[in-house]
Amino acid sequence: MKVLTEVGRNLRLSRKKHFPHDDMASFALRLGVSRATLQKMEKGDLSVSLKYFYQAAELLNAEQGFTKLFEIEKSLFDE
């Protein structure tokens, strides 16, 4: 699942940018998950609930991207 791997990588990069002094344990505490869960999230592990990815997005001010997950693009033929 290349997309999930990329989501995990983006989470890690965003975490380091927004909270540069936090280690994984500190950020996991902010997020309300275990360090092991955060590690799974940063690997794009499917076993982690989408709820936690959304919580991370909120914490990192990136939640607006979630509204586009299942957005249908209009084509030229749509009314």
LUMKE-979275 format. One record per residue: x, y, z of N, C-alpha, C in turn; residue number from 1. Coordinates in nm, 3 decimals, decimal comma, padded with zeros to 5 digits, always signed. Example, Ala and Ser with C-alpha at 12.3 -4.5 7.8 and 13.67 -1.06 7.14 Angstrom:
BEGIN
n.u n.v n.w ca.u ca.v ca.w c.u c.v c.w i
+01,319 -00,569 +00,780 +01,230 -00,450 +00,780 +01,320 -00,330 +00,780 1;
+01,285 -00,225 +00,708 +01,367 -00,106 +00,714 +01,290 +00,003 +00,787 2;
% end
This chain:
BEGIN
n.u n.v n.w ca.u ca.v ca.w c.u c.v c.w i
+00,083 -00,118 +00,000 +00,000 +00,000 +00,000 +00,088 +00,125 +00,000 1;
+00,129 +00,165 -00,116 +00,219 +00,279 -00,132 +00,159 +00,408 -00,075 2;
+00,030 +00,426 -00,092 -00,036 +00,549 -00,044 -00,026 +00,560 +00,107 3;
-00,051 +00,449 +00,177 -00,045 +00,452 +00,324 +00,097 +00,475 +00,372 4;
+00,194 +00,420 +00,303 +00,334 +00,445 +00,337 +00,365 +00,593 +00,324 5;
+00,313 +00,654 +00,220 +00,334 +00,797 +00,198 +00,264 +00,881 +00,305 6;
+00,144 +00,841 +00,345 +00,072 +00,911 +00,453 +00,155 +00,904 +00,581 7;
+00,208 +00,787 +00,611 +00,291 +00,771 +00,729 +00,415 +00,857 +00,725 8;
+00,479 +00,861 +00,608 +00,599 +00,945 +00,591 +00,564 +01,092 +00,608 9;
+00,452 +01,133 +00,551 +00,409 +01,273 +00,565 +00,378 +01,307 +00,711 10;
+00,319 +01,213 +00,782 +00,292 +01,234 +00,924 +00,423 +01,256 +00,999 11;
+00,521 +01,172 +00,974 +00,650 +01,184 +01,042 +00,715 +01,319 +01,012 12;
+00,716 +01,359 +00,885 +00,777 +01,486 +00,846 +00,704 +01,604 +00,909 13;
+00,572 +01,599 +00,910 +00,492 +01,706 +00,969 +00,513 +01,713 +01,120 14;
+00,519 +01,597 +01,184 +00,544 +01,593 +01,329 +00,677 +01,660 +01,361 15;
+00,780 +01,629 +01,284 +00,913 +01,684 +01,310 +00,918 +01,834 +01,282 16;
+00,840 +01,879 +01,185 +00,838 +02,022 +01,152 +00,762 +02,102 +01,257 17;
+00,645 +02,053 +01,299 +00,560 +02,128 +01,391 +00,601 +02,114 +01,538 18;
+00,660 +02,001 +01,571 +00,703 +01,976 +01,709 +00,847 +01,925 +01,709 19;
+00,941 +02,011 +01,668 +01,080 +01,966 +01,649 +01,148 +01,915 +01,777 20;
+01,100 +01,954 +01,892 +01,163 +01,911 +02,017 +01,099 +01,785 +02,076 21;
+00,991 +01,740 +02,015 +00,925 +01,618 +02,063 +00,993 +01,494 +02,007 22;
+01,017 +01,397 +02,091 +01,055 +01,266 +02,039 +00,924 +01,191 +02,015 23;
+00,934 +01,068 +01,969 +00,812 +00,993 +01,937 +00,722 +00,975 +02,059 24;
+00,782 +00,948 +02,173 +00,703 +00,927 +02,295 +00,628 +01,053 +02,335 25;
+00,693 +01,168 +02,323 +00,627 +01,295 +02,358 +00,511 +01,327 +02,265 26;
+00,534 +01,307 +02,136 +00,427 +01,334 +02,041 +00,312 +01,236 +02,057 27;
+00,345 +01,110 +02,083 +00,241 +01,009 +02,106 +00,155 +01,050 +02,225 28;
+00,219 +01,102 +02,329 +00,146 +01,150 +02,447 +00,052 +01,265 +02,410 29;
+00,101 +01,360 +02,331 +00,017 +01,471 +02,283 -00,105 +01,418 +02,208 30;
-00,081 +01,314 +02,129 -00,184 +01,257 +02,043 -00,279 +01,166 +02,120 31;
-00,234 +01,117 +02,234 -00,318 +01,029 +02,315 -00,312 +00,884 +02,271 32;
-00,199 +00,845 +02,212 -00,178 +00,707 +02,170 -00,046 +00,658 +02,227 33;
-00,022 +00,529 +02,217 +00,106 +00,475 +02,262 +00,214 +00,504 +02,158 34;
+00,337 +00,495 +02,201 +00,450 +00,514 +02,109 +00,443 +00,407 +01,999 35;
+00,406 +00,286 +02,035 +00,395 +00,177 +01,937 +00,291 +00,209 +01,830 36;
+00,179 +00,269 +01,872 +00,075 +00,306 +01,775 +00,125 +00,415 +01,682 37;
+00,196 +00,513 +01,737 +00,253 +00,619 +01,653 +00,353 +00,559 +01,554 38;
+00,432 +00,465 +01,597 +00,526 +00,399 +01,505 +00,450 +00,332 +01,391 39;
+00,341 +00,264 +01,423 +00,261 +00,199 +01,320 +00,202 +00,304 +01,224 40;
+00,155 +00,414 +01,280 +00,099 +00,519 +01,196 +00,203 +00,572 +01,098 41;
+00,324 +00,592 +01,147 +00,429 +00,647 +01,063 +00,478 +00,547 +00,960 42;
+00,444 +00,422 +00,976 +00,475 +00,319 +00,875 +00,358 +00,299 +00,780 43;
+00,243 +00,363 +00,809 +00,125 +00,347 +00,725 +00,053 +00,216 +00,750 44;
+00,060 +00,167 +00,872 +00,000 +00,039 +00,909 -00,153 +00,048 +00,908 45;
-00,217 -00,043 +00,835 -00,363 -00,045 +00,820 -00,436 -00,082 +00,948 46;
-00,368 -00,139 +01,045 -00,435 -00,182 +01,167 -00,471 -00,065 +01,259 47;
-00,417 +00,054 +01,232 -00,445 +00,171 +01,315 -00,573 +00,238 +01,266 48;
-00,659 +00,270 +01,360 -00,787 +00,333 +01,328 -00,767 +00,467 +01,258 49;
-00,852 +00,494 +01,162 -00,851 +00,623 +01,092 -00,871 +00,738 +01,190 50;
-00,939 +00,710 +01,298 -00,962 +00,811 +01,402 -00,831 +00,872 +01,450 51;
-00,729 +00,790 +01,467 -00,601 +00,840 +01,517 -00,527 +00,921 +01,411 52;
-00,543 +00,883 +01,286 -00,483 +00,964 +01,179 -00,551 +01,101 +01,174 53;
-00,684 +01,103 +01,193 -00,755 +01,231 +01,194 -00,712 +01,315 +01,314 54;
-00,697 +01,254 +01,430 -00,651 +01,327 +01,549 -00,513 +01,388 +01,524 55;
-00,426 +01,313 +01,460 -00,292 +01,363 +01,427 -00,304 +01,480 +01,329 56;
-00,392 +01,466 +01,231 -00,411 +01,574 +01,134 -00,461 +01,701 +01,203 57;
-00,553 +01,687 +01,297 -00,601 +01,803 +01,373 -00,488 +01,867 +01,451 58;
-00,410 +01,786 +01,519 -00,299 +01,835 +01,600 -00,197 +01,909 +01,514 59;
-00,183 +01,864 +01,390 -00,085 +01,924 +01,299 -00,148 +02,024 +01,202 60;
-00,271 +02,063 +01,228 -00,344 +02,159 +01,144 -00,350 +02,116 +00,998 61;
-00,375 +01,987 +00,975 -00,383 +01,934 +00,838 -00,515 +01,862 +00,813 62;
-00,615 +01,884 +00,898 -00,740 +01,809 +00,886 -00,821 +01,844 +00,761 63;
-00,796 +01,958 +00,699 -00,872 +01,995 +00,580 -00,853 +01,894 +00,468 64;
-00,745 +01,821 +00,467 -00,721 +01,719 +00,365 -00,816 +01,600 +00,377 65;
-00,867 +01,576 +00,497 -00,958 +01,463 +00,516 -01,089 +01,482 +00,442 66;
-01,132 +01,604 +00,422 -01,259 +01,627 +00,353 -01,249 +01,590 +00,205 67;
-01,128 +01,577 +00,156 -01,108 +01,546 +00,015 -01,088 +01,397 -00,012 68;
-01,088 +01,315 +00,091 -01,060 +01,172 +00,074 -01,151 +01,104 -00,028 69;
-01,278 +01,128 -00,022 -01,372 +01,062 -00,112 -01,446 +01,161 -00,201 70;
-01,386 +01,276 -00,220 -01,447 +01,380 -00,301 -01,452 +01,335 -00,447 71;
-01,565 +01,355 -00,508 -01,582 +01,319 -00,649 -01,559 +01,444 -00,733 72;
-01,466 +01,432 -00,824 -01,438 +01,546 -00,912 -01,545 +01,556 -01,019 73;
-01,587 +01,676 -01,044 -01,687 +01,697 -01,150 -01,619 +01,688 -01,285 74;
-01,687 +01,624 -01,378 -01,635 +01,616 -01,514 -01,705 +01,723 -01,598 75;
-01,661 +01,736 -01,718 -01,721 +01,832 -01,809 -01,865 +01,796 -01,842 76;
-01,901 +01,668 -01,822 -02,033 +01,620 -01,858 -02,132 +01,626 -01,742 77;
-02,087 +01,659 -01,621 -02,176 +01,669 -01,507 -02,253 +01,801 -01,514 78;
-02,375 +01,797 -01,464 -02,455 +01,920 -01,463 -02,429 +01,999 -01,339 79;
% end
